Amino acid sequence: MKETLLDNKPTRLFLVLAGFFVANALIAEMIGVKLFQLETALGLMKADFTLLGQEHLSFVLSVGVLPWPIVFIMTDVINDYFGVRGVRFLTLLTTALITFLFGVLYLAIHMPPEQGWWLGSSAAQGVPDMQAAFHSIFGQGMNIIVGSLTAFLIGQLVDAFVFRRIKRATGDRRIWLRATGSTLISQLIDSVVVTYVAFWIFKDMSFAMATALVLTAYAYKFIVAVLSTPLIYVVHAGIERYLGKERAHALRGSALVGNA
């Protein structure tokens, strides 16, 4: 019986990894408008510190950071098995899909709302105007959209490049170094780009305040990246079990020598 595209295990693997990559990136963009207090979520006392002359800082983060560890892991695993071309393809595809998402949301927000039941349907839950609520949740400012898209695109491409350079230097060994190392570098760039573009350039936030926000956000991402390292090994073990060690090793080897 002739093997079809979906009968090919590496192809199915790429589709699964790509699905998680794209889905979590889209989810992060959708929910990113909400902020949360990290210390409260961990049951700790709220921090109150001064950094670069900015007083009363704490760890206030977008809930969009919650799905990003999965994106980190998928980026590194895809790079390991399908090379820079695989990551680059998915990064450009996801950027296009996020742009499309914001375009659809813009149209949805500006469609004339039904003026009867729907507009006040959640008044009992404290939402007297559903159109205003819909606009507030999904109508992220252009500064956030531009900053987020720019940071995602640059961060992912840098991650793929650094990952490949480390892998070329270490071979198939030291998964933790290429995975965590590339993530730490790319997320520093991501934090810098999204904050400076969205707030310093577009919203006239002071440079010191923007830098302080970069450092607090990156501190969180640094810790999460390090703590997520064991999950890379779990995913690799699952893939080797699915493909078989010989086929998995061959796929990683072809990804390393393939065209960038």
C-alpha positions as CSV (number, residue, x, y, z in Angstrom):
1,M,0.0,0.0,0.0
2,K,1.4,3.4,-1.0
3,E,2.3,5.7,1.9
4,T,0.4,8.9,2.0
5,L,1.6,12.2,3.4
6,L,-0.1,11.7,6.8
7,D,1.3,8.2,7.1
8,N,4.7,9.6,7.3
9,K,5.7,9.9,11.0
10,P,8.0,12.9,10.7
11,T,5.3,14.8,8.8
12,R,2.7,14.1,11.5
13,L,5.3,15.1,14.1
14,F,5.9,18.5,12.3
15,L,2.1,19.1,12.1
16,V,1.6,18.4,15.8
17,L,4.5,20.6,16.9
18,A,3.4,23.3,14.5
19,G,-0.1,23.2,15.8
20,F,1.0,23.7,19.4
21,F,3.4,26.5,18.2
22,V,0.8,28.4,16.3
23,A,-2.1,27.9,18.7
24,N,-0.2,29.0,21.7
25,A,1.2,32.1,19.9
26,L,-2.4,33.1,18.9
27,I,-3.7,32.4,22.4
28,A,-1.0,34.6,23.9
29,E,-2.0,37.5,21.6
30,M,-5.7,37.1,22.4
31,I,-5.4,37.0,26.2
32,G,-2.4,39.4,26.5
33,V,-4.6,42.4,27.3
34,K,-5.1,41.2,30.9
35,L,-2.4,42.0,33.6
36,F,-1.8,39.9,36.7
37,Q,0.3,40.3,39.8
38,L,2.8,37.5,39.9
39,E,3.5,37.6,43.6
40,T,-0.2,37.3,44.5
41,A,-0.6,34.4,42.1
42,L,2.3,32.6,44.0
43,G,0.8,33.5,47.4
44,L,3.7,35.9,48.2
45,M,3.7,39.5,49.5
46,K,3.7,42.1,46.7
47,A,7.2,43.3,45.9
48,D,8.0,47.0,46.2
49,F,11.4,47.9,44.9
50,T,13.2,50.8,43.1
51,L,15.0,50.2,39.8
52,L,16.7,52.8,37.7
53,G,15.1,55.5,39.8
54,Q,11.6,54.1,39.2
55,E,9.9,53.5,42.6
56,H,7.2,51.0,43.7
57,L,7.9,48.5,41.0
58,S,6.6,44.9,41.3
59,F,6.1,41.9,39.0
60,V,3.0,42.9,37.0
61,L,2.9,40.8,33.9
62,S,0.5,40.1,31.0
63,V,-1.3,36.8,31.1
64,G,0.1,36.4,27.6
65,V,3.3,35.1,29.2
66,L,1.5,32.0,30.4
67,P,1.4,30.1,27.1
68,W,4.8,31.3,26.0
69,P,6.9,28.5,27.6
70,I,5.1,26.1,25.2
71,V,6.2,28.3,22.3
72,F,9.8,28.3,23.6
73,I,9.8,24.5,23.8
74,M,8.1,24.0,20.4
75,T,10.6,26.4,18.8
76,D,13.6,24.5,20.1
77,V,12.2,21.1,19.3
78,I,11.2,22.1,15.8
79,N,14.7,23.6,15.3
80,D,16.3,20.3,16.6
81,Y,14.3,18.0,14.2
82,F,13.4,20.3,11.3
83,G,16.1,23.0,11.3
84,V,16.1,26.7,11.0
85,R,13.9,26.5,7.9
86,G,11.1,24.9,9.9
87,V,11.2,27.5,12.6
88,R,11.5,30.3,10.0
89,F,8.5,29.0,8.1
90,L,6.3,28.7,11.2
91,T,7.4,32.1,12.5
92,L,6.4,33.9,9.2
93,L,3.2,31.9,9.0
94,T,2.3,32.7,12.6
95,T,3.1,36.4,12.1
96,A,0.7,36.4,9.1
97,L,-2.0,34.6,11.1
98,I,-1.7,37.0,14.0
99,T,-2.0,40.0,11.6
100,F,-5.0,38.3,10.1
101,L,-6.4,37.7,13.6
102,F,-6.2,41.4,14.5
103,G,-7.7,42.4,11.2
104,V,-10.7,40.1,11.8
105,L,-11.0,41.5,15.4
106,Y,-11.0,45.0,14.0
107,L,-13.9,44.2,11.7
108,A,-15.8,42.4,14.5
109,I,-15.4,45.4,16.9
110,H,-16.7,47.9,14.3
111,M,-19.7,45.9,13.2
112,P,-22.8,47.7,14.5
113,P,-24.0,45.9,17.7
114,E,-27.5,44.5,18.2
115,Q,-29.2,47.2,20.3
116,G,-31.7,45.0,22.1
117,W,-31.0,42.0,24.3
118,W,-27.3,41.4,23.6
119,L,-26.1,44.9,24.6
120,G,-27.3,44.5,28.2
121,S,-27.3,40.7,28.4
122,S,-24.6,40.6,31.0
123,A,-25.7,43.5,33.2
124,A,-26.4,41.2,36.1
125,Q,-22.7,40.1,36.0
126,G,-21.5,43.7,36.2
127,V,-21.1,44.3,32.4
128,P,-23.8,46.9,31.5
129,D,-22.5,47.4,27.9
130,M,-21.4,44.3,26.0
131,Q,-20.1,46.4,23.0
132,A,-17.9,48.4,25.3
133,A,-16.6,45.3,27.0
134,F,-16.0,43.6,23.6
135,H,-14.1,46.6,22.4
136,S,-12.0,46.9,25.6
137,I,-11.0,43.2,25.6
138,F,-10.3,42.7,21.9
139,G,-9.4,46.2,20.8
140,Q,-5.8,46.2,21.7
141,G,-4.0,49.5,20.9
142,M,-1.9,49.7,17.7
143,N,1.2,50.2,19.9
144,I,0.7,46.8,21.5
145,I,0.0,45.1,18.2
146,V,3.0,46.6,16.4
147,G,5.3,46.0,19.4
148,S,4.1,42.4,19.9
149,L,4.4,41.4,16.3
150,T,7.8,43.0,15.9
151,A,9.1,41.3,19.1
152,F,7.7,37.9,18.1
153,L,9.2,38.0,14.6
154,I,12.7,39.2,15.7
155,G,12.7,37.0,18.8
156,Q,11.9,33.8,17.0
157,L,14.4,34.4,14.2
158,V,17.1,35.2,16.7
159,D,16.2,32.1,18.7
160,A,16.5,29.9,15.6
161,F,19.9,31.4,14.7
162,V,21.4,31.1,18.1
163,F,20.1,27.6,18.6
164,R,21.7,26.5,15.3
165,R,25.1,28.1,16.1
166,I,25.2,26.4,19.5
167,K,24.2,23.1,18.0
168,R,26.9,23.4,15.3
169,A,29.4,23.9,18.1
170,T,28.2,21.1,20.4
171,G,26.8,18.6,18.0
172,D,23.9,16.5,19.2
173,R,25.0,16.8,22.8
174,R,24.0,19.4,25.5
175,I,20.3,19.8,24.6
176,W,19.9,22.1,27.7
177,L,22.6,24.5,26.4
178,R,21.2,25.1,23.0
179,A,17.5,25.1,24.1
180,T,17.8,27.3,27.2
181,G,20.7,29.4,25.9
182,S,18.8,30.4,22.7
183,T,15.6,31.1,24.7
184,L,17.4,33.3,27.2
185,I,19.0,35.4,24.4
186,S,15.8,35.6,22.2
187,Q,13.6,36.5,25.2
188,L,15.9,39.4,26.2
189,I,15.5,40.8,22.7
190,D,11.7,40.1,22.8
191,S,11.3,41.9,26.1
192,V,13.4,44.9,24.9
193,V,11.6,45.2,21.5
194,V,8.0,44.8,22.7
195,T,8.4,47.3,25.6
196,Y,10.4,50.0,23.8
197,V,8.3,49.8,20.6
198,A,4.9,49.7,22.4
199,F,5.5,52.1,25.2
200,W,8.7,54.2,24.8
201,I,8.3,54.9,21.1
202,F,4.5,55.0,20.7
203,K,3.4,56.0,24.2
204,D,6.2,58.4,25.3
205,M,7.0,56.4,28.4
206,S,10.3,57.5,29.9
207,F,13.3,55.4,28.8
208,A,14.1,54.6,32.5
209,M,10.6,53.3,33.2
210,A,10.6,51.3,30.0
211,T,14.0,49.8,30.9
212,A,12.8,48.9,34.4
213,L,9.8,47.1,32.9
214,V,12.1,45.2,30.5
215,L,14.2,44.0,33.4
216,T,11.3,42.9,35.5
217,A,9.6,41.1,32.6
218,Y,12.9,39.4,31.6
219,A,13.6,38.3,35.2
220,Y,10.3,36.3,35.0
221,K,11.1,34.9,31.5
222,F,14.6,34.0,32.6
223,I,13.4,31.9,35.5
224,V,10.6,30.3,33.5
225,A,13.1,29.4,30.7
226,V,15.4,27.7,33.2
227,L,12.6,25.8,34.9
228,S,11.2,24.7,31.6
229,T,14.5,23.0,30.6
230,P,13.5,19.5,31.9
231,L,10.4,19.6,29.7
232,I,12.7,19.8,26.6
233,Y,14.1,16.4,27.6
234,V,10.6,15.0,28.2
235,V,9.5,16.1,24.7
236,H,12.6,14.6,23.2
237,A,12.1,11.3,24.9
238,G,8.5,11.2,23.6
239,I,9.6,11.9,20.1
240,E,12.3,9.3,20.2
241,R,9.7,6.8,21.4
242,Y,7.4,7.8,18.6
243,L,9.9,7.8,15.8
244,G,12.4,5.4,17.1
245,K,15.9,6.4,18.2
246,E,17.6,5.7,14.9
247,R,15.0,7.7,12.9
248,A,15.0,10.5,15.5
249,H,18.8,10.8,15.4
250,A,18.8,10.8,11.6
251,L,16.2,13.6,11.5
252,R,18.2,15.7,13.9
253,G,21.3,15.2,11.8
254,S,19.6,16.2,8.6
255,A,18.2,19.3,10.3
256,L,21.7,20.3,11.3
257,V,23.2,20.0,7.9
258,G,20.2,21.2,6.0
259,N,20.0,24.6,4.3
260,A,19.4,27.6,6.7
